[in-house]
Structure formats: C-alpha cells, structure tokens
Amino acid sequence: MLQKFVATASVCLFSTVLLAQEDSTKKETPSPLKITGFADVYYRYDFGKTAGNNKTSFTNAHNSFELGMASIKLEKSFGKVGVVADLGFGKRAKEFAYNDDGITQAVKQLYVTYAASDKLTFTAGSWATHVGYELVDAPLNRNYSMSYMFSYGPFTHTGIKADYKFGSSGIMLGISNPTDYRTTSVSPKYIIGQFSTATADGKLKLFANYVGGRSSDTTKMNQYDLVLTYGVSDKFSLGYNGTIARYKQKENGKYSEAKNWWGSALYFNFDPTEKLGFTLRSEYFEDNDKINVFGGVPGIKGGSVFANTLSANVRLGSLTLIPEFRLESGSTSIFTNGKGNGSKTAAAALLAAVYSF
C-alpha cells in the first residue's frame, strides 16, 4: 500500500510541475546539444587458461582480443527541462542490459529531468545505479576489470526519483521497477535512496545508498551500501566501498530467515604525474549462502574470495592505456588451473585501451 501511494504521488507531482512550467519553458533559449562518448577494447590472458575463472562483469575472455563498448551520450536542456539519451553498443552494453532484448540492449540510460528549483530536481526514466564505488563506463573507473560488489549489485533503475541538495549534502528518494528491469509486468516496486555529504574542503565525501523491495510476491530484498572517498593530496587518494544484500523467500505464508552476500573493498589511487596513475583495489567478497559466485559451482559449500587488482593508467591525451594484473584467492576451489583441476587461486593479466571524446 505504501509503495502504491508513493508511486501515485510521485507521478502526479512530476506531471504537475512539468505542466505548470510549460509556458515558461517555451520562452527559454534551448542549450546546445552536448555529445560525448568513448570506445574501449582489451586483451585478457588467464593463467588458468580458461575464461571461466572470470567471475565478474565485462571481462569474460581468455587469450582473446575483445571489444568492450562504443558509447555515445546525448544531452539537451530547454529551460528547466532536460533529457539524456545514453547509448552503448557491444558486449559490455549487452551484459549491462542483460534483461533486455535486441536493440533495447543499446539503451544504457534514457531519462528526462525537471529542475523545480536550484535545490530540487525530478528525474523520470532509466538511469545507472547510485549504488557502489564503480561505474559502468570504462573511462570512469581506474581499474578496467570490475569488482564483485559491482557485478552482483544493481546496474540500472527505471522509475522516478527526486534529488534535493542543501549545502554540501544531498538526499535522493525514488521508486522504481525491480533492479535491472526496464519493463516488467510485476506489480511490486523498489524504494531507492541516497544520502550524500562532504566536508567543507571537499576532501572527504560520503554516500549512504539503499535499494530494496519485493521483486515478486514471494521474494524481497534489501541492499545497504556505503561509499567513502578521501583526497589525501593532489597525488594520492583513497576510496572505500562496503555493501550487504539480504534476501528473503516466502514459504507457506511466512518469510524465511534472510540469506545474504556482502563485500568490502579499498581503493588506493596514486598519480605521480598527470600522464601516469596507479590504482590498487583490494576486495573481500563473502557468499556463504551461495547466492551468486558460489551458487554456480556444484559440490562445494559457500565461501569467500579475496581479490587484488593492480592497474596503471597511462594517459595519452584522449587515449588511456590500462595494463592490469589481477590475483584472486578463494576459500574453496572455485577456480581452475592450467591443467584443468580445481584451484583456490586465479591470476589474469589484461591490457585495455579507452578513448574518450
């Protein structure tokens, strides 16, 4: 009942403010169309000689040159109203939009915004998730391969939200389809939210994120996520991401005890020069209830993975080269070694090229 009320109220409010400003926006001068984009490619070699050792998003390959994604983003504003169409083509885009089919997989984001004031903005459509430290677009990450928390958390939300800013802080609250569904016949909806704040000098930033609700009449989930960033100096910065997702199933009219997965990661960023940077990501990911990583491995119990990824960023104007080495250790043998036997460890090296415009 609460979700239905929030959904109805949000849609009505969004429609009202748009109609109320229709005449005034017609008198505004439209902004120029902004076009940005990027393309990324990579080569990955797995020392276990199998792509199956890759348990995260977007780099499922071994000894192969691969296409990432060609992306183009169009942004246009007209007075208080704006629209964003963000399109991606390639394997990375297909994995990101795994619930869609055909050409709709190319739609990464598509939404309209209305700035009710300098502090309050409404958004309706589909947009990339606010949850987590990492982002879907390769130029926005310093590591090329993705974390476990990103890979098993939400990718997109489709619905309506409101963002309110006050000083260096902000609150976002919205209602959406279940995670990663751009269209669905399922009636339950998710609540999404974020609280963000920063110190006066902007060096320390905090983002407390939430997404949760019923994805069906028998399943409900809640994910709580925290992101911290701290700029130690012009050359060194730190990042932290911690998250936990909890799931409950209804059986015989009652919800079962919650099952969960959780993770925690530190990011160490060092830029000795403008053209060269290094990032070390150290992530611990636990899946004792076999919800995702360990769920696909028969004959073993749940467990954990400790993954360390060292990436360099060689910046050559609009082109960034990312050589990367990744070493992972599991609590049980979820990986495969070069002889085809089960192994607790896995290692891989890759070289990515990312061009932005």
ZAKOL-341446 format. One record per residue (C-alpha): x, y, z; residue in three letters; residue number from 1. Coordinates in Angstrom, 3 decimals. Layout:
N
+----------+----------+----------+-----+-----+
:       c1 :       c2 :       c3 :  aa :   i :
+----------+----------+----------+-----+-----+
:        X :        Y :        Z : ALA : NUM :
...
+----------+----------+----------+-----+-----+
This chain:
357
+----------+----------+----------+-----+-----+
:       c1 :       c2 :       c3 :  aa :   i :
+----------+----------+----------+-----+-----+
:    0.000 :    0.000 :    0.000 : MET :   1 :
:    2.831 :    2.434 :    0.881 : LEU :   2 :
:    4.618 :    1.733 :   -2.401 : GLN :   3 :
:    1.411 :    2.330 :   -4.386 : LYS :   4 :
:    0.834 :    5.640 :   -2.578 : PHE :   5 :
:    4.422 :    6.819 :   -3.127 : VAL :   6 :
:    4.302 :    5.826 :   -6.805 : ALA :   7 :
:    0.996 :    7.622 :   -7.440 : THR :   8 :
:    2.054 :   10.734 :   -5.553 : ALA :   9 :
:    5.421 :   10.882 :   -7.331 : SER :  10 :
:    3.897 :   10.584 :  -10.814 : VAL :  11 :
:    1.249 :   13.195 :  -10.044 : CYS :  12 :
:    3.798 :   15.625 :   -8.623 : LEU :  13 :
:    6.171 :   15.162 :  -11.543 : PHE :  14 :
:    3.374 :   15.697 :  -14.072 : SER :  15 :
:    2.062 :   18.759 :  -12.244 : THR :  16 :
:    5.356 :   20.614 :  -12.114 : VAL :  17 :
:    6.019 :   19.914 :  -15.788 : LEU :  18 :
:    2.619 :   21.203 :  -16.878 : LEU :  19 :
:    2.853 :   24.203 :  -14.601 : ALA :  20 :
:    6.059 :   25.327 :  -16.283 : GLN :  21 :
:    5.105 :   24.511 :  -19.865 : GLU :  22 :
:    4.578 :   28.119 :  -20.902 : ASP :  23 :
:    7.707 :   29.440 :  -19.189 : SER :  24 :
:    9.977 :   26.815 :  -20.737 : THR :  25 :
:    8.734 :   27.720 :  -24.199 : LYS :  26 :
:   10.251 :   31.183 :  -23.719 : LYS :  27 :
:   13.658 :   29.809 :  -22.745 : GLU :  28 :
:   16.530 :   29.538 :  -25.205 : THR :  29 :
:   17.499 :   25.876 :  -25.661 : PRO :  30 :
:   21.047 :   24.871 :  -24.814 : SER :  31 :
:   23.324 :   23.400 :  -27.496 : PRO :  32 :
:   23.166 :   19.641 :  -27.901 : LEU :  33 :
:   26.023 :   18.090 :  -25.907 : LYS :  34 :
:   27.568 :   14.945 :  -27.402 : ILE :  35 :
:   30.177 :   12.858 :  -25.583 : THR :  36 :
:   31.295 :    9.277 :  -25.904 : GLY :  37 :
:   34.019 :    6.676 :  -25.691 : PHE :  38 :
:   35.170 :    3.319 :  -27.022 : ALA :  39 :
:   37.136 :    0.604 :  -25.227 : ASP :  40 :
:   38.874 :   -2.605 :  -26.290 : VAL :  41 :
:   41.021 :   -5.077 :  -24.381 : TYR :  42 :
:   43.095 :   -8.250 :  -24.427 : TYR :  43 :
:   42.952 :  -10.637 :  -21.445 : ARG :  44 :
:   45.095 :  -13.656 :  -20.609 : TYR :  45 :
:   44.030 :  -16.006 :  -17.806 : ASP :  46 :
:   46.889 :  -18.038 :  -16.321 : PHE :  47 :
:   44.477 :  -20.913 :  -15.705 : GLY :  48 :
:   43.840 :  -20.848 :  -19.467 : LYS :  49 :
:   40.078 :  -20.509 :  -19.125 : THR :  50 :
:   37.609 :  -17.629 :  -19.321 : ALA :  51 :
:   35.620 :  -19.416 :  -16.616 : GLY :  52 :
:   37.951 :  -18.075 :  -13.934 : ASN :  53 :
:   36.449 :  -14.642 :  -14.535 : ASN :  54 :
:   33.587 :  -14.294 :  -12.021 : LYS :  55 :
:   32.856 :  -10.589 :  -12.511 : THR :  56 :
:   31.388 :   -8.382 :  -15.233 : SER :  57 :
:   32.634 :   -7.376 :  -18.676 : PHE :  58 :
:   35.964 :   -9.276 :  -18.932 : THR :  59 :
:   34.858 :  -12.841 :  -19.608 : ASN :  60 :
:   37.659 :  -13.820 :  -22.019 : ALA :  61 :
:   40.957 :  -15.686 :  -22.237 : HIS :  62 :
:   43.760 :  -15.175 :  -24.772 : ASN :  63 :
:   41.458 :  -13.073 :  -26.916 : SER :  64 :
:   41.232 :   -9.546 :  -28.252 : PHE :  65 :
:   37.808 :   -8.259 :  -27.227 : GLU :  66 :
:   35.523 :   -5.321 :  -27.944 : LEU :  67 :
:   34.187 :   -3.560 :  -24.875 : GLY :  68 :
:   31.672 :   -0.901 :  -25.795 : MET :  69 :
:   31.188 :    2.009 :  -28.171 : ALA :  70 :
:   29.160 :    4.603 :  -26.288 : SER :  71 :
:   27.547 :    7.907 :  -27.222 : ILE :  72 :
:   25.717 :   10.213 :  -24.832 : LYS :  73 :
:   23.345 :   12.985 :  -25.952 : LEU :  74 :
:   22.300 :   15.721 :  -23.514 : GLU :  75 :
:   19.890 :   18.559 :  -24.186 : LYS :  76 :
:   18.209 :   21.075 :  -21.889 : SER :  77 :
:   15.412 :   23.538 :  -22.506 : PHE :  78 :
:   14.799 :   25.866 :  -19.610 : GLY :  79 :
:   14.132 :   23.755 :  -16.553 : LYS :  80 :
:   13.640 :   20.551 :  -18.550 : VAL :  81 :
:   16.447 :   18.257 :  -19.706 : GLY :  82 :
:   16.767 :   14.940 :  -21.484 : VAL :  83 :
:   19.603 :   12.405 :  -21.584 : VAL :  84 :
:   19.934 :    9.566 :  -24.090 : ALA :  85 :
:   22.964 :    7.393 :  -23.323 : ASP :  86 :
:   23.536 :    4.585 :  -25.843 : LEU :  87 :
:   26.080 :    1.761 :  -25.828 : GLY :  88 :
:   26.914 :   -0.916 :  -28.396 : PHE :  89 :
:   28.975 :   -4.030 :  -27.786 : GLY :  90 :
:   29.494 :   -6.889 :  -25.375 : LYS :  91 :
:   29.788 :   -4.647 :  -22.332 : ARG :  92 :
:   26.459 :   -2.971 :  -23.146 : ALA :  93 :
:   24.728 :   -6.335 :  -23.619 : LYS :  94 :
:   25.910 :   -7.577 :  -20.220 : GLU :  95 :
:   24.825 :   -4.308 :  -18.610 : PHE :  96 :
:   21.301 :   -4.639 :  -20.106 : ALA :  97 :
:   21.016 :   -8.412 :  -19.654 : TYR :  98 :
:   17.236 :   -8.298 :  -19.050 : ASN :  99 :
:   16.583 :   -6.572 :  -22.380 : ASP : 100 :
:   16.461 :   -7.960 :  -25.904 : ASP : 101 :
:   17.623 :   -6.756 :  -29.298 : GLY : 102 :
:   18.179 :   -3.072 :  -29.912 : ILE : 103 :
:   16.887 :   -2.100 :  -26.459 : THR : 104 :
:   20.134 :   -3.501 :  -25.018 : GLN : 105 :
:   21.811 :   -0.442 :  -26.508 : ALA : 106 :
:   19.907 :    1.882 :  -24.166 : VAL : 107 :
:   22.159 :    2.414 :  -21.166 : LYS : 108 :
:   20.238 :    5.402 :  -19.842 : GLN : 109 :
:   17.209 :    7.336 :  -21.040 : LEU : 110 :
:   15.588 :    9.904 :  -18.787 : TYR : 111 :
:   14.085 :   13.370 :  -18.515 : VAL : 112 :
:   14.711 :   15.835 :  -15.699 : THR : 113 :
:   12.881 :   18.820 :  -14.295 : TYR : 114 :
:   14.649 :   21.378 :  -12.101 : ALA : 115 :
:   11.887 :   22.618 :   -9.815 : ALA : 116 :
:   14.446 :   24.882 :   -8.121 : SER : 117 :
:   18.181 :   25.250 :   -7.636 : ASP : 118 :
:   17.933 :   22.588 :   -4.925 : LYS : 119 :
:   15.224 :   20.183 :   -6.139 : LEU : 120 :
:   15.359 :   18.075 :   -9.322 : THR : 121 :
:   12.976 :   15.353 :  -10.511 : PHE : 122 :
:   14.065 :   12.546 :  -12.832 : THR : 123 :
:   11.932 :   10.004 :  -14.702 : ALA : 124 :
:   13.130 :    7.185 :  -16.933 : GLY : 125 :
:   16.021 :    4.746 :  -16.651 : SER : 126 :
:   19.449 :    5.571 :  -15.221 : TRP : 127 :
:   22.600 :    3.864 :  -13.948 : ALA : 128 :
:   22.565 :    2.864 :  -10.298 : THR : 129 :
:   23.710 :    5.112 :   -7.475 : HIS : 130 :
:   24.909 :    2.052 :   -5.518 : VAL : 131 :
:   28.625 :    1.316 :   -5.291 : GLY : 132 :
:   32.003 :    2.901 :   -5.991 : TYR : 133 :
:   32.405 :    1.732 :   -9.593 : GLU : 134 :
:   30.524 :    2.784 :  -12.739 : LEU : 135 :
:   29.569 :    1.027 :  -15.959 : VAL : 136 :
:   31.568 :    3.311 :  -18.289 : ASP : 137 :
:   35.204 :    2.287 :  -18.613 : ALA : 138 :
:   36.615 :    5.885 :  -18.616 : PRO : 139 :
:   35.054 :    6.496 :  -15.188 : LEU : 140 :
:   36.954 :    3.648 :  -13.489 : ASN : 141 :
:   40.658 :    3.387 :  -12.824 : ARG : 142 :
:   40.552 :   -0.427 :  -12.776 : ASN : 143 :
:   39.340 :   -1.962 :  -16.031 : TYR : 144 :
:   38.021 :   -5.236 :  -14.605 : SER : 145 :
:   35.106 :   -4.870 :  -12.202 : MET : 146 :
:   34.650 :   -5.679 :   -8.519 : SER : 147 :
:   32.420 :   -8.459 :   -7.224 : TYR : 148 :
:   30.221 :   -5.900 :   -5.467 : MET : 149 :
:   29.578 :   -4.045 :   -8.707 : PHE : 150 :
:   28.957 :   -7.255 :  -10.653 : SER : 151 :
:   26.336 :   -8.661 :   -8.275 : TYR : 152 :
:   24.731 :   -5.403 :   -7.228 : GLY : 153 :
:   22.231 :   -3.351 :   -9.250 : PRO : 154 :
:   23.102 :   -1.940 :  -12.678 : PHE : 155 :
:   20.077 :    0.219 :  -13.512 : THR : 156 :
:   16.887 :    1.637 :  -12.034 : HIS : 157 :
:   13.780 :    2.561 :  -14.027 : THR : 158 :
:   11.218 :    4.774 :  -12.347 : GLY : 159 :
:   11.065 :    8.246 :  -10.833 : ILE : 160 :
:   13.236 :    9.989 :   -8.240 : LYS : 161 :
:   13.752 :   13.335 :   -6.556 : ALA : 162 :
:   17.140 :   14.852 :   -5.649 : ASP : 163 :
:   17.341 :   17.601 :   -3.043 : TYR : 164 :
:   20.599 :   19.445 :   -2.334 : LYS : 165 :
:   21.368 :   21.512 :    0.744 : PHE : 166 :
:   24.857 :   22.897 :    1.132 : GLY : 167 :
:   27.412 :   20.163 :    0.555 : SER : 168 :
:   24.839 :   17.437 :    1.272 : SER : 169 :
:   22.006 :   15.858 :   -0.656 : GLY : 170 :
:   19.136 :   13.404 :   -0.411 : ILE : 171 :
:   17.709 :   11.237 :   -3.190 : MET : 172 :
:   14.494 :    9.258 :   -2.874 : LEU : 173 :
:   12.658 :    7.349 :   -5.577 : GLY : 174 :
:   10.557 :    4.384 :   -6.597 : ILE : 175 :
:   11.491 :    2.013 :   -9.406 : SER : 176 :
:   10.898 :   -1.309 :  -11.069 : ASN : 177 :
:   12.808 :   -4.235 :   -9.541 : PRO : 178 :
:   16.547 :   -3.935 :  -10.137 : THR : 179 :
:   17.700 :   -4.006 :  -13.783 : ASP : 180 :
:   14.184 :   -4.295 :  -15.250 : TYR : 181 :
:   13.413 :   -1.532 :  -17.743 : ARG : 182 :
:    9.991 :   -3.050 :  -18.336 : THR : 183 :
:    8.100 :   -5.521 :  -16.187 : THR : 184 :
:    4.628 :   -6.886 :  -15.625 : SER : 185 :
:    5.466 :   -7.475 :  -11.949 : VAL : 186 :
:    3.497 :   -5.096 :   -9.743 : SER : 187 :
:    5.833 :   -4.748 :   -6.707 : PRO : 188 :
:    8.228 :   -1.808 :   -6.804 : LYS : 189 :
:   11.560 :   -0.980 :   -5.172 : TYR : 190 :
:   12.379 :    2.013 :   -2.984 : ILE : 191 :
:   15.752 :    3.624 :   -3.752 : ILE : 192 :
:   17.574 :    6.251 :   -1.741 : GLY : 193 :
:   20.847 :    8.009 :   -1.092 : GLN : 194 :
:   22.253 :   10.434 :    1.446 : PHE : 195 :
:   25.455 :   12.220 :    0.451 : SER : 196 :
:   27.614 :   14.726 :    2.261 : THR : 197 :
:   31.122 :   16.163 :    2.187 : ALA : 198 :
:   33.474 :   18.216 :    4.285 : THR : 199 :
:   33.788 :   21.934 :    3.549 : ALA : 200 :
:   37.028 :   21.443 :    1.625 : ASP : 201 :
:   35.547 :   18.552 :   -0.384 : GLY : 202 :
:   38.345 :   16.160 :    0.515 : LYS : 203 :
:   36.130 :   13.676 :    2.374 : LEU : 204 :
:   32.881 :   12.528 :    0.765 : LYS : 205 :
:   30.282 :   10.051 :    1.999 : LEU : 206 :
:   27.474 :    8.288 :    0.129 : PHE : 207 :
:   24.997 :    6.092 :    2.018 : ALA : 208 :
:   22.909 :    4.121 :   -0.505 : ASN : 209 :
:   19.846 :    1.910 :   -0.343 : TYR : 210 :
:   17.733 :   -0.190 :   -2.698 : VAL : 211 :
:   15.062 :   -2.661 :   -1.647 : GLY : 212 :
:   11.587 :   -4.051 :   -2.034 : GLY : 213 :
:    9.682 :   -7.034 :   -3.354 : ARG : 214 :
:   10.784 :   -8.338 :   -6.740 : SER : 215 :
:    7.833 :  -10.753 :   -6.730 : SER : 216 :
:    5.031 :  -11.880 :   -4.429 : ASP : 217 :
:    7.411 :  -14.352 :   -2.775 : THR : 218 :
:   10.787 :  -12.588 :   -2.790 : THR : 219 :
:   12.032 :   -9.412 :   -1.161 : LYS : 220 :
:   15.491 :   -7.917 :   -0.820 : MET : 221 :
:   17.312 :   -5.041 :    0.834 : ASN : 222 :
:   20.770 :   -3.766 :   -0.060 : GLN : 223 :
:   22.693 :   -1.274 :    2.069 : TYR : 224 :
:   25.795 :    0.341 :    0.612 : ASP : 225 :
:   28.423 :    2.807 :    1.799 : LEU : 226 :
:   30.995 :    4.694 :   -0.274 : VAL : 227 :
:   33.729 :    6.919 :    1.158 : LEU : 228 :
:   36.365 :    8.895 :   -0.743 : THR : 229 :
:   39.223 :   10.915 :    0.696 : TYR : 230 :
:   41.720 :   13.092 :   -1.130 : GLY : 231 :
:   44.912 :   12.815 :    0.885 : VAL : 232 :
:   46.843 :   15.055 :   -1.517 : SER : 233 :
:   46.919 :   16.085 :   -5.173 : ASP : 234 :
:   48.656 :   12.796 :   -5.965 : LYS : 235 :
:   47.117 :   10.315 :   -3.539 : PHE : 236 :
:   43.506 :    9.450 :   -2.717 : SER : 237 :
:   41.591 :    6.643 :   -1.044 : LEU : 238 :
:   38.244 :    5.035 :   -1.702 : GLY : 239 :
:   36.124 :    2.576 :    0.256 : TYR : 240 :
:   33.025 :    0.587 :   -0.666 : ASN : 241 :
:   31.105 :   -1.712 :    1.668 : GLY : 242 :
:   27.799 :   -3.387 :    0.868 : THR : 243 :
:   25.427 :   -6.091 :    2.053 : ILE : 244 :
:   22.416 :   -7.552 :    0.240 : ALA : 245 :
:   19.798 :   -9.586 :    2.102 : ARG : 246 :
:   17.124 :  -11.822 :    0.541 : TYR : 247 :
:   14.011 :  -13.465 :    1.987 : LYS : 248 :
:   11.698 :  -16.048 :    0.406 : GLN : 249 :
:    8.060 :  -16.509 :    1.404 : LYS : 250 :
:    7.147 :  -20.119 :    2.146 : GLU : 251 :
:    3.761 :  -21.210 :    3.498 : ASN : 252 :
:    2.776 :  -17.601 :    4.027 : GLY : 253 :
:    5.898 :  -16.687 :    6.050 : LYS : 254 :
:    9.258 :  -15.239 :    5.032 : TYR : 255 :
:   12.290 :  -17.402 :    5.659 : SER : 256 :
:   15.405 :  -16.327 :    7.504 : GLU : 257 :
:   17.429 :  -13.868 :    5.417 : ALA : 258 :
:   20.246 :  -15.070 :    3.186 : LYS : 259 :
:   22.902 :  -12.577 :    2.223 : ASN : 260 :
:   26.106 :  -11.733 :    0.433 : TRP : 261 :
:   28.403 :   -8.884 :    1.374 : TRP : 262 :
:   31.656 :   -7.285 :    0.367 : GLY : 263 :
:   34.199 :   -4.658 :    1.292 : SER : 264 :
:   36.890 :   -3.005 :   -0.836 : ALA : 265 :
:   39.654 :   -0.426 :   -0.532 : LEU : 266 :
:   40.958 :    1.625 :   -3.468 : TYR : 267 :
:   44.440 :    3.154 :   -3.311 : PHE : 268 :
:   44.947 :    5.769 :   -6.053 : ASN : 269 :
:   48.370 :    7.276 :   -6.777 : PHE : 270 :
:   49.161 :    9.721 :   -9.595 : ASP : 271 :
:   52.890 :   10.568 :   -9.694 : PRO : 272 :
:   52.342 :   12.631 :  -12.875 : THR : 273 :
:   49.399 :   13.900 :  -14.917 : GLU : 274 :
:   50.056 :   11.199 :  -17.509 : LYS : 275 :
:   50.558 :    8.243 :  -15.165 : LEU : 276 :
:   48.432 :    6.803 :  -12.374 : GLY : 277 :
:   48.179 :    3.584 :  -10.378 : PHE : 278 :
:   45.241 :    2.012 :   -8.549 : THR : 279 :
:   45.255 :   -0.987 :   -6.241 : LEU : 280 :
:   41.842 :   -2.458 :   -5.433 : ARG : 281 :
:   41.688 :   -4.971 :   -2.569 : SER : 282 :
:   38.270 :   -6.602 :   -2.209 : GLU : 283 :
:   36.860 :   -9.218 :    0.152 : TYR : 284 :
:   33.610 :  -10.795 :   -1.019 : PHE : 285 :
:   31.603 :  -13.330 :    1.007 : GLU : 286 :
:   28.905 :  -15.598 :   -0.397 : ASP : 287 :
:   28.361 :  -18.227 :    2.296 : ASN : 288 :
:   24.704 :  -18.632 :    1.307 : ASP : 289 :
:   25.616 :  -19.425 :   -2.340 : LYS : 290 :
:   23.515 :  -16.625 :   -3.798 : ILE : 291 :
:   25.819 :  -15.748 :   -6.681 : ASN : 292 :
:   29.539 :  -16.631 :   -7.047 : VAL : 293 :
:   29.432 :  -19.952 :   -5.215 : PHE : 294 :
:   25.907 :  -20.785 :   -6.323 : GLY : 295 :
:   27.134 :  -21.757 :   -9.776 : GLY : 296 :
:   29.744 :  -24.215 :   -8.527 : VAL : 297 :
:   28.241 :  -27.664 :   -7.795 : PRO : 298 :
:   29.511 :  -29.871 :   -4.998 : GLY : 299 :
:   31.007 :  -27.147 :   -2.808 : ILE : 300 :
:   29.799 :  -25.036 :    0.076 : LYS : 301 :
:   29.575 :  -21.282 :    0.039 : GLY : 302 :
:   32.641 :  -19.241 :    0.815 : GLY : 303 :
:   34.607 :  -16.086 :    0.132 : SER : 304 :
:   37.020 :  -14.528 :   -2.356 : VAL : 305 :
:   39.881 :  -12.116 :   -1.741 : PHE : 306 :
:   40.784 :  -10.296 :   -4.962 : ALA : 307 :
:   43.606 :   -7.813 :   -5.544 : ASN : 308 :
:   43.807 :   -5.825 :   -8.777 : THR : 309 :
:   46.683 :   -3.512 :   -9.709 : LEU : 310 :
:   46.073 :   -1.203 :  -12.664 : SER : 311 :
:   48.134 :    1.512 :  -14.306 : ALA : 312 :
:   46.568 :    4.407 :  -16.201 : ASN : 313 :
:   48.807 :    5.741 :  -18.986 : VAL : 314 :
:   47.110 :    8.913 :  -20.238 : ARG : 315 :
:   47.954 :    9.955 :  -23.780 : LEU : 316 :
:   45.558 :   12.820 :  -24.367 : GLY : 317 :
:   42.106 :   11.355 :  -25.046 : SER : 318 :
:   43.515 :    7.832 :  -25.036 : LEU : 319 :
:   44.147 :    5.894 :  -21.806 : THR : 320 :
:   46.035 :    2.602 :  -21.750 : LEU : 321 :
:   45.333 :    0.323 :  -18.773 : ILE : 322 :
:   47.732 :   -2.561 :  -18.147 : PRO : 323 :
:   46.343 :   -4.630 :  -15.271 : GLU : 324 :
:   47.200 :   -7.668 :  -13.149 : PHE : 325 :
:   44.599 :   -9.442 :  -11.009 : ARG : 326 :
:   45.215 :  -12.111 :   -8.351 : LEU : 327 :
:   42.345 :  -13.869 :   -6.559 : GLU : 328 :
:   42.136 :  -16.382 :   -3.737 : SER : 329 :
:   39.006 :  -18.339 :   -2.820 : GLY : 330 :
:   38.186 :  -20.133 :    0.418 : SER : 331 :
:   37.363 :  -23.208 :   -1.704 : THR : 332 :
:   38.330 :  -24.370 :   -5.187 : SER : 333 :
:   36.046 :  -22.283 :   -7.383 : ILE : 334 :
:   38.756 :  -21.617 :   -9.996 : PHE : 335 :
:   40.541 :  -23.870 :  -12.492 : THR : 336 :
:   44.305 :  -24.196 :  -13.000 : ASN : 337 :
:   46.159 :  -24.699 :  -16.260 : GLY : 338 :
:   45.775 :  -28.487 :  -16.016 : LYS : 339 :
:   42.007 :  -28.306 :  -15.717 : GLY : 340 :
:   41.927 :  -29.089 :  -11.993 : ASN : 341 :
:   40.111 :  -27.170 :   -9.284 : GLY : 342 :
:   42.114 :  -24.394 :   -7.670 : SER : 343 :
:   41.687 :  -21.883 :   -4.865 : LYS : 344 :
:   43.658 :  -19.228 :   -6.765 : THR : 345 :
:   43.419 :  -17.495 :  -10.114 : ALA : 346 :
:   45.511 :  -14.883 :  -11.876 : ALA : 347 :
:   44.981 :  -12.860 :  -15.028 : ALA : 348 :
:   46.614 :  -10.019 :  -16.933 : ALA : 349 :
:   44.982 :   -7.657 :  -19.400 : LEU : 350 :
:   45.698 :   -4.584 :  -21.469 : LEU : 351 :
:   42.837 :   -2.200 :  -22.233 : ALA : 352 :
:   42.645 :    0.892 :  -24.420 : ALA : 353 :
:   39.972 :    3.514 :  -23.733 : VAL : 354 :
:   39.378 :    6.531 :  -25.987 : TYR : 355 :
:   37.063 :    9.321 :  -24.840 : SER : 356 :
:   35.691 :   12.348 :  -26.665 : PHE : 357 :
+----------+----------+----------+-----+-----+
